[in-house]
Amino acid sequence: MITRTLLTFFLVLFVGPAFLSEASTFQKRDHLTEKEVDLVKEAQALDKRTEVFIKAAERRMLVISGSSASNAKQLKKDAERWGELPSGSRADLVADIAHIFDEAITNIDDVSSRDERNPLISKSLRKLAQSVNTIMTQLKPLSEQAKSDAEVASFALLDEDAQSILEAANRLPPEVEKKAKKNK
């Protein structure tokens, strides 16, 4: 009994601090920048909020693809409203996109649980699914090159969210095209 107590004491004394320092390096990262969070809060309508999430995901794609230099003029214009482009490793940015999609899903689910006939649900889901298709097509070659555990896990999380979005969008009824009224 004394041996077990001593062993526990030494484990806590010596292993505990090492574990805590290791755990602190894996602190959760915010998937949206401060300005993006503000834009989400400002966008009260579901379709507008979904557009903010889509733009936030596209901004991470710009960083991942390295095409920020080619869009310098647009980025400068966007920086006023959206802030600086996010930074981080490819694994971080892919995980951010997954969390952004997850938050968009949650927003759509919340509105759906309160008013399942809300026309903004299908509109938002269609926009989100279109963005998911584009982003997943761009990331497919990179996901096949993923080497680190963090990258593999980020791509797996993103794939899971993307599949749930696409499955939900596939269950939507066909989009009804509005016909223009004829002037009499």
trRosetta pair geometry for C-beta under 8 A, 3 or more apart (Angstrom, degrees):
i j d omega theta_ij theta_ji phi_ij phi_ji
1 4 5.8 -51 -148 33 30 110
1 5 6.5 29 152 -16 62 107
2 5 5.6 -55 -149 38 34 113
2 6 6.2 34 153 -19 67 106
3 6 5.8 -55 -146 38 30 110
3 7 6.2 32 154 -20 64 107
4 7 5.7 -52 -145 36 30 113
4 8 6.4 31 154 -18 63 106
5 8 5.8 -54 -148 37 29 111
5 9 6.3 33 152 -22 63 107
6 9 5.5 -53 -147 35 32 115
6 10 6.3 27 156 -15 66 106
7 10 6.0 -56 -147 38 29 107
7 11 6.3 31 154 -20 64 107
8 11 5.7 -54 -147 35 30 112
8 12 6.3 26 157 -14 65 107
9 12 6.0 -60 -150 39 27 107
9 13 6.0 24 155 -19 65 114
10 13 5.5 -55 -137 41 31 113
10 14 5.8 -2 173 8 69 112
11 14 6.9 -70 -133 50 19 85
11 15 4.9 -23 -170 25 63 125
11 16 7.3 95 134 -36 58 85
12 15 7.1 -40 -83 54 13 86
12 16 4.7 29 -169 -39 50 131
13 16 6.6 59 -21 21 5 115
14 17 7.4 -66 -166 31 23 97
14 18 7.2 10 151 -5 58 114
15 18 5.7 -67 -156 44 41 111
15 19 5.8 41 151 -24 76 109
16 19 5.7 -60 -147 36 27 110
16 20 6.2 24 159 -18 65 107
17 20 5.6 -54 -143 38 33 111
17 21 6.3 30 160 -16 66 104
18 21 6.0 -55 -147 37 29 107
18 22 6.3 30 152 -19 63 109
19 22 5.6 -57 -148 39 30 113
19 23 6.1 29 154 -20 66 108
20 23 5.6 -53 -142 37 31 110
20 24 6.4 35 156 -26 64 103
21 24 5.7 -49 -148 29 32 114
21 25 7.2 37 153 -23 60 98
22 25 6.2 -54 -164 24 34 110
22 26 7.5 14 148 -4 63 106
23 26 5.9 -69 -159 43 41 103
24 27 6.0 1 -169 -44 49 103
29 88 7.0 82 -173 -111 157 147
29 92 6.1 -22 79 -149 171 105
29 95 7.4 87 59 98 122 127
29 96 7.3 -69 110 -77 117 93
30 33 7.5 113 114 -93 119 27
30 37 8.0 -45 179 -53 128 126
31 95 7.3 -120 -104 122 106 75
31 96 4.2 160 -146 -141 81 69
31 99 3.6 -141 -75 87 165 134
31 100 5.6 -155 147 -51 123 75
31 103 7.4 179 82 -16 136 132
32 36 4.1 -132 -172 95 99 122
32 37 5.0 129 113 -60 125 77
32 40 6.9 -18 -163 -17 166 136
32 56 5.9 -30 -117 -152 91 149
32 96 7.8 146 -56 -163 42 103
32 100 6.9 116 -68 -96 91 95
32 103 7.9 -43 -35 29 124 167
33 36 4.6 95 51 7 75 105
33 37 7.1 -134 95 -7 39 86
33 56 7.9 -166 17 -135 85 106
33 82 7.6 86 61 167 133 71
33 83 5.0 -144 126 79 146 145
33 84 7.5 -180 -134 63 159 67
33 86 5.8 -147 -53 -81 108 93
34 37 5.7 -52 -151 32 32 113
34 38 6.6 33 151 -18 64 104
34 83 6.8 114 61 -70 79 164
35 38 5.5 -51 -151 35 36 115
35 39 6.5 37 150 -20 66 103
35 81 7.2 138 171 145 128 41
35 82 5.6 131 115 -175 130 29
35 83 3.5 167 16 -25 142 119
36 39 5.5 -52 -148 36 35 112
36 40 6.5 39 151 -22 65 101
36 52 6.9 143 -162 171 78 102
36 56 4.9 84 -148 -103 138 121
36 82 6.6 34 -74 -155 79 79
36 83 7.1 -93 -28 31 76 121
37 40 5.7 -51 -151 32 33 113
37 41 6.5 32 150 -18 64 105
38 41 5.7 -55 -150 36 33 112
38 42 6.3 33 152 -20 66 107
39 42 5.6 -52 -145 36 34 113
39 43 6.3 27 158 -17 66 108
39 52 4.8 176 127 -138 109 130
39 81 7.4 72 -85 161 127 92
39 82 7.1 -12 -34 -107 151 67
40 43 6.0 -60 -146 39 28 105
40 49 6.0 64 -150 -146 68 90
40 52 5.2 -179 -85 114 63 147
40 53 7.3 65 -104 -61 108 78
43 48 4.0 -153 -157 119 106 101
43 49 4.1 161 114 -79 116 62
43 51 7.3 -155 -143 56 153 92
43 52 5.0 -161 3 -21 156 134
44 48 7.3 25 50 63 43 127
44 49 7.3 -55 151 -50 1 111
45 48 4.4 74 69 13 96 109
45 49 6.7 -171 86 -11 45 88
45 120 6.5 -137 178 -129 89 155
46 49 5.7 -58 -144 38 29 111
46 50 6.2 32 157 -21 65 106
46 107 6.5 160 -137 147 85 106
46 108 6.8 98 -167 -101 123 61
46 111 5.0 -9 -86 -54 140 165
46 118 7.2 87 12 137 149 136
46 120 4.2 123 59 134 117 128
46 121 6.8 -13 123 -77 160 49
46 123 8.0 118 97 71 105 100
46 124 5.0 -77 138 -51 101 150
47 50 5.6 -51 -147 35 32 114
47 51 6.6 38 151 -22 62 102
47 120 4.8 -118 -33 -153 96 100
47 123 5.1 -23 -96 110 123 120
47 124 4.9 -136 -96 -74 60 87
47 127 7.0 101 -150 7 84 148
48 51 5.5 -49 -153 31 35 115
48 52 6.9 39 147 -21 63 98
49 52 5.6 -48 -156 29 37 114
49 53 6.8 37 147 -16 65 101
49 104 7.9 167 126 -122 89 75
49 107 5.8 -138 118 -180 134 157
49 124 7.8 2 67 -126 83 134
50 53 5.6 -51 -152 36 37 112
50 54 6.3 40 149 -21 67 104
50 104 5.7 85 -126 -149 75 109
50 107 7.0 -166 -73 92 78 135
50 108 7.2 53 -86 -65 120 101
50 124 4.0 159 -29 -150 159 100
50 127 5.7 111 126 80 128 126
50 128 5.6 -88 -166 -58 119 102
51 54 5.5 -51 -145 36 34 114
51 55 6.3 34 155 -19 66 104
51 127 6.8 -44 -78 153 71 153
52 55 5.8 -54 -147 37 30 110
52 56 6.3 33 152 -22 64 106
53 56 5.6 -54 -148 34 31 113
53 57 6.5 30 154 -17 65 104
53 100 5.3 156 -164 175 88 95
53 101 7.4 127 163 -88 122 36
53 103 6.4 -165 -117 88 128 101
53 104 4.1 156 133 -76 167 113
53 107 7.6 -162 -37 22 145 144
53 128 7.4 3 90 -108 124 103
54 57 5.8 -56 -151 36 31 109
54 58 6.3 31 151 -19 65 107
54 104 7.7 78 -51 -100 67 151
54 127 6.4 -82 -54 146 151 104
54 128 6.6 -137 -74 -104 106 59
54 131 4.5 -131 -135 -88 107 162
55 58 5.5 -54 -146 38 33 113
55 59 6.4 41 152 -26 65 100
55 82 7.2 -121 140 -106 122 137
56 59 5.7 -48 -152 27 31 114
56 60 7.1 30 150 -15 60 101
56 100 5.3 -164 99 -132 117 142
57 60 5.8 -55 -158 34 37 110
57 61 6.6 39 145 -21 66 104
57 96 8.0 175 -112 119 61 86
57 97 4.8 84 -139 -133 92 87
57 100 4.9 -171 -69 96 93 147
57 101 6.8 61 -89 -54 141 82
57 131 6.5 99 75 160 138 127
57 135 6.2 -47 149 -85 121 154
58 61 5.2 -50 -150 34 39 117
58 62 6.7 49 149 -26 66 95
58 131 7.3 -91 -56 -150 98 113
58 135 7.6 -120 -87 -81 61 109
59 62 5.6 -42 -155 24 36 116
59 63 7.1 33 149 -14 62 100
59 78 7.8 -171 -101 148 114 145
59 82 6.7 -167 -86 162 149 144
59 85 5.8 -164 178 -131 100 79
59 86 6.5 98 122 8 111 96
60 63 5.7 -52 -155 35 39 110
60 64 6.3 39 148 -20 69 106
60 86 5.9 -17 -93 54 81 127
60 93 4.6 165 -169 -169 106 97
60 94 7.8 166 150 -71 129 30
60 96 5.3 -175 -104 89 153 123
60 97 5.2 -149 82 -62 146 95
60 100 7.7 -173 2 -4 140 147
61 64 5.5 -52 -142 39 35 112
61 65 5.9 21 163 -8 69 111
61 97 7.3 74 -54 -91 82 136
61 135 5.9 -121 -80 -123 136 93
61 138 6.2 55 -153 99 123 152
61 139 7.8 -99 -117 -58 98 98
62 65 6.3 -63 -140 46 23 99
62 67 5.7 -98 -146 66 68 85
62 68 5.1 90 157 -74 105 81
62 71 6.9 -77 -138 45 127 138
62 75 7.7 161 166 -92 156 115
62 85 6.4 -105 89 -129 118 134
63 66 7.5 26 179 -72 29 40
63 68 6.5 27 -89 -44 51 126
63 85 5.3 156 -69 161 110 125
63 86 6.3 -97 -20 72 157 74
63 87 7.1 -162 -148 -105 148 42
63 88 8.0 67 132 46 150 73
63 93 5.8 -146 86 -119 121 151
64 90 5.9 90 -128 -128 93 85
64 93 5.3 -172 -66 111 101 145
64 94 7.2 85 -99 -61 141 79
64 139 7.5 -4 134 -100 155 92
64 142 7.1 -11 170 -97 121 173
65 138 6.8 -51 -73 177 126 126
66 69 7.4 -5 162 7 72 101
67 70 5.1 -43 -172 34 79 115
67 71 6.4 54 136 -4 88 106
68 71 6.3 -76 -150 52 34 93
68 72 7.4 75 151 -80 65 62
68 75 5.9 62 -163 -78 85 155
68 85 6.1 -61 -113 -40 141 166
69 72 6.1 -3 -164 -55 39 102
71 74 4.5 -47 178 48 96 115
71 75 5.4 105 112 -31 89 97
72 75 5.6 -57 -141 37 28 113
72 76 6.4 32 159 -24 64 104
73 76 5.9 -52 -152 30 28 111
73 77 6.7 26 150 -15 61 106
74 77 5.6 -56 -152 38 35 112
74 78 6.1 30 152 -16 69 110
75 78 5.6 -56 -141 43 32 109
75 79 6.1 48 154 -40 65 99
75 85 7.0 -30 -150 -46 119 113
76 79 5.6 -40 -149 14 29 119
77 80 6.8 -51 -178 16 35 108
78 81 6.1 -73 -161 51 47 95
78 82 4.8 -13 166 25 89 124
79 82 6.5 -68 -107 62 22 81
79 83 6.5 -11 -158 170 58 10
79 84 6.1 29 -137 -83 101 46
86 93 6.8 147 102 -110 118 92
86 96 6.6 171 128 -175 162 174
88 91 8.0 -102 146 70 103 61
88 92 3.2 -98 156 93 130 142
88 93 5.3 162 78 -49 106 78
88 96 7.2 126 54 -27 150 130
89 92 4.6 103 50 3 72 101
89 93 7.1 -144 93 -2 39 87
89 150 7.4 45 96 111 140 137
89 151 8.0 -99 136 -74 114 92
90 93 5.8 -56 -144 40 33 108
90 94 6.1 31 157 -17 67 107
90 142 7.1 -137 -175 -180 136 130
90 151 6.2 22 97 -111 102 111
90 154 7.9 166 126 79 68 154
91 94 6.0 -56 -143 38 27 108
91 95 6.2 28 156 -17 63 109
91 146 8.0 103 -88 -141 89 108
91 148 6.3 -68 -59 80 140 123
91 150 3.9 49 -174 125 160 102
91 151 4.2 -101 -86 -78 99 61
91 153 7.6 45 -157 58 112 86
91 154 4.6 169 -159 -11 67 146
92 95 5.8 -61 -150 39 27 111
92 96 6.3 34 150 -25 64 104
92 154 7.6 -87 -48 -101 13 150
93 96 5.3 -45 -148 29 34 118
93 97 6.7 38 152 -19 63 98
94 97 5.7 -48 -153 32 35 112
94 98 6.6 38 147 -19 64 103
94 139 7.0 120 -118 -144 109 139
94 142 8.0 -162 -80 117 132 129
94 151 7.0 72 37 -144 145 66
94 154 4.0 98 92 143 111 123
94 155 5.9 -24 161 -70 148 61
94 158 5.6 -79 173 -37 91 143
95 98 5.5 -50 -150 35 36 115
95 99 6.3 34 152 -17 67 105
95 150 7.9 -58 -41 174 131 87
95 153 7.7 15 -87 106 111 88
95 154 4.1 -85 -57 -124 82 104
95 157 6.3 42 -122 66 71 142
95 158 7.6 -115 -94 -49 32 98
96 99 5.8 -58 -148 39 31 108
96 100 6.2 34 152 -23 66 105
97 100 5.5 -52 -146 34 32 114
97 101 6.4 32 154 -17 65 103
97 135 6.6 -177 -170 177 141 147
97 158 5.8 29 93 -115 104 120
98 101 5.9 -55 -151 37 30 109
98 102 6.3 32 150 -21 64 108
98 154 6.5 -162 -6 -167 136 67
98 157 4.2 62 -175 119 163 102
98 158 4.0 -107 -78 -80 101 65
98 160 7.7 49 -149 53 117 88
98 161 5.1 151 -154 10 74 140
99 102 5.3 -51 -145 36 34 116
99 103 6.3 36 154 -20 65 102
100 103 5.8 -53 -149 36 30 110
100 104 6.5 32 150 -19 63 105
101 104 5.5 -53 -149 36 34 114
101 105 6.4 39 151 -22 66 102
101 128 7.4 124 -137 -171 81 111
101 132 6.7 83 -123 -95 132 105
101 158 7.2 98 24 -140 141 67
101 161 4.2 115 102 145 126 135
101 162 6.7 -31 -178 -69 167 59
101 165 6.3 -83 -173 -43 114 139
102 105 5.6 -49 -150 32 33 114
102 106 6.5 35 150 -20 63 104
102 161 5.2 -89 -64 -113 77 132
103 106 5.5 -50 -148 35 35 115
103 107 6.5 38 152 -20 64 102
104 107 5.7 -51 -150 34 33 113
104 108 6.5 30 153 -16 65 105
104 124 7.8 -164 -177 165 99 110
104 128 5.5 163 145 -120 139 135
104 165 7.8 25 94 -102 115 126
105 108 5.9 -58 -151 38 31 109
105 109 6.2 31 152 -19 66 109
105 128 7.9 153 -70 165 63 158
105 161 6.7 -138 -22 -155 139 93
105 164 6.5 29 -120 108 149 121
105 165 6.3 -113 -83 -80 107 88
105 168 7.8 145 -131 5 98 158
106 109 5.6 -54 -144 39 30 113
106 110 6.3 36 154 -25 64 104
107 110 5.7 -50 -148 30 30 114
107 111 6.7 24 157 -12 63 104
107 124 7.9 -106 107 163 108 153
108 111 6.1 -57 -151 39 31 106
108 112 6.1 33 151 -21 65 112
108 121 6.0 108 -161 -143 89 78
108 124 5.6 -169 -99 104 107 129
108 125 5.9 99 -145 -72 151 89
108 128 7.4 -89 -47 -2 144 157
108 168 7.9 111 115 142 145 155
109 112 5.5 -59 -144 40 30 115
109 113 6.2 32 158 -24 66 104
110 113 6.0 -53 -149 30 27 109
110 114 6.9 14 155 -7 61 108
111 114 6.0 -66 -154 42 33 104
111 115 6.5 -45 173 51 71 88
111 118 5.7 -85 158 59 108 157
111 120 6.9 -67 159 86 156 108
111 121 5.9 -168 104 -84 117 94
112 115 7.5 -95 -131 70 20 47
112 116 5.2 45 -168 -107 70 70
112 118 7.3 -125 -92 38 47 112
112 121 5.4 95 -81 -124 89 140
113 116 7.6 38 -88 -64 14 87
114 118 7.9 34 84 -29 86 134
115 118 4.3 81 108 -43 109 106
116 121 7.3 -17 -156 -11 44 168
118 121 5.0 100 82 -21 92 101
119 122 6.5 -54 -165 37 50 100
119 123 6.3 47 144 -16 74 113
120 123 5.3 -60 -144 46 40 116
120 124 5.6 42 158 -23 74 108
121 124 6.1 -59 -147 38 22 106
121 125 6.2 18 157 -15 61 112
122 125 5.7 -56 -140 41 31 111
122 126 6.2 35 159 -22 65 106
122 172 5.2 124 -134 -144 102 128
122 173 7.7 -39 -120 45 147 77
122 175 7.5 166 149 -101 124 81
123 126 6.0 -56 -150 33 25 110
123 127 6.6 23 154 -15 61 107
124 127 5.8 -57 -151 37 32 110
124 128 6.1 29 154 -18 67 110
125 128 5.6 -54 -143 39 31 112
125 129 6.1 33 157 -21 65 106
125 165 7.4 -175 -155 -163 79 79
125 168 6.0 -108 -153 120 130 110
125 169 5.2 -179 152 -92 100 80
125 172 6.3 164 97 -62 134 137
126 129 5.8 -53 -144 36 28 110
126 130 6.5 31 154 -20 62 105
126 169 6.3 125 -96 -139 47 110
126 172 6.9 -94 -67 64 91 172
126 175 6.9 55 -100 -79 155 126
127 130 5.8 -55 -152 34 30 112
127 131 6.5 27 152 -15 64 107
128 131 5.7 -57 -151 38 33 111
128 132 6.2 37 151 -23 66 105
128 165 5.6 -115 129 -159 111 128
128 169 7.5 -156 78 -68 88 123
129 132 5.4 -50 -145 34 33 115
129 133 6.5 38 154 -22 64 101
129 165 5.6 -177 -91 146 70 98
129 166 5.7 116 -139 -102 100 56
129 168 7.8 -149 -73 76 116 83
129 169 3.5 39 -73 -69 153 165
130 133 5.8 -51 -153 31 31 112
130 134 6.6 29 151 -16 62 106
131 134 5.7 -56 -150 37 34 111
131 135 6.1 25 157 -13 69 110
132 135 6.0 -59 -142 42 28 106
132 136 5.9 23 162 -17 66 112
132 162 4.8 155 -169 -137 116 85
132 165 5.0 161 -52 91 162 141
132 166 6.2 -138 104 -57 142 90
133 136 6.1 -60 -140 40 23 106
133 137 6.3 25 159 -21 61 109
133 166 7.4 106 -67 -97 84 113
134 137 5.9 -60 -154 33 25 111
134 138 6.6 19 154 -13 63 109
135 138 5.7 -59 -150 39 33 109
135 139 6.0 17 158 -10 69 114
135 162 7.8 -141 82 -103 106 124
136 139 5.8 -61 -137 46 31 103
136 140 6.4 57 158 -52 64 90
136 158 7.8 170 -98 143 86 108
136 159 7.6 99 -127 -107 115 66
136 162 5.2 104 -73 -154 131 156
137 140 6.0 -29 -151 -6 28 117
138 142 7.9 10 135 5 64 116
139 142 5.1 -67 -159 49 59 112
139 143 5.6 63 144 -32 88 102
139 155 7.3 -178 154 -123 122 97
139 158 7.2 -53 118 126 163 152
140 143 5.8 -53 -143 30 29 111
140 144 6.8 27 159 -17 61 104
141 144 6.0 -58 -156 33 34 110
141 145 6.8 22 151 -11 65 110
142 145 5.7 -64 -152 42 37 107
142 146 7.0 64 147 -54 66 83
142 155 7.9 -166 109 -94 86 126
143 146 5.6 -18 -157 -17 41 117
143 155 4.3 136 -129 -148 101 143
143 159 7.6 93 -140 -58 155 116
146 151 3.9 -165 -152 126 103 116
146 152 5.0 150 129 -73 129 62
146 154 7.9 -164 -132 56 142 94
146 155 5.5 -122 -43 -8 160 143
147 151 6.5 45 46 50 47 140
147 152 7.9 -104 95 -43 8 99
148 151 4.6 94 60 6 85 101
148 152 7.0 -153 93 -4 45 86
149 152 5.7 -56 -146 39 33 111
149 153 6.1 32 156 -19 67 109
150 153 5.8 -56 -146 39 27 110
150 154 6.3 30 154 -21 63 108
151 154 5.6 -54 -145 35 31 112
151 155 6.3 27 158 -14 66 106
152 155 6.0 -57 -148 39 28 107
152 156 6.3 30 152 -21 63 108
153 156 5.6 -54 -146 36 31 114
153 157 6.4 32 155 -19 64 105
154 157 5.8 -54 -148 36 30 111
154 158 6.3 29 153 -17 64 108
155 158 5.6 -53 -145 39 33 113
155 159 6.1 37 155 -23 66 106
156 159 5.7 -52 -146 35 29 112
156 160 6.5 33 153 -22 62 104
157 160 5.8 -53 -151 32 30 113
157 161 6.6 24 154 -12 64 105
158 161 5.9 -58 -150 40 32 107
158 162 6.0 32 154 -21 67 110
159 162 5.6 -54 -142 38 30 113
159 163 6.2 33 158 -22 65 105
160 163 6.0 -54 -149 33 27 110
160 164 6.7 22 155 -15 61 106
161 164 5.9 -58 -150 36 32 108
161 165 6.4 32 153 -18 66 106
162 165 5.8 -57 -150 36 31 111
162 166 6.2 25 156 -14 67 109
163 166 5.9 -58 -143 41 30 107
163 167 6.1 32 158 -21 66 108
164 167 5.8 -51 -143 37 30 112
164 168 6.4 31 157 -18 62 106
165 168 5.9 -59 -151 37 28 109
165 169 6.3 25 153 -17 65 109
166 169 5.6 -54 -143 39 33 112
166 170 6.2 36 155 -23 65 105
167 170 5.7 -54 -148 34 30 112
167 171 6.8 29 153 -20 62 104
168 171 5.9 -58 -156 32 34 111
168 172 7.5 50 145 -38 61 91
169 172 5.7 -32 -163 1 43 118
172 175 7.7 26 130 -61 121 72
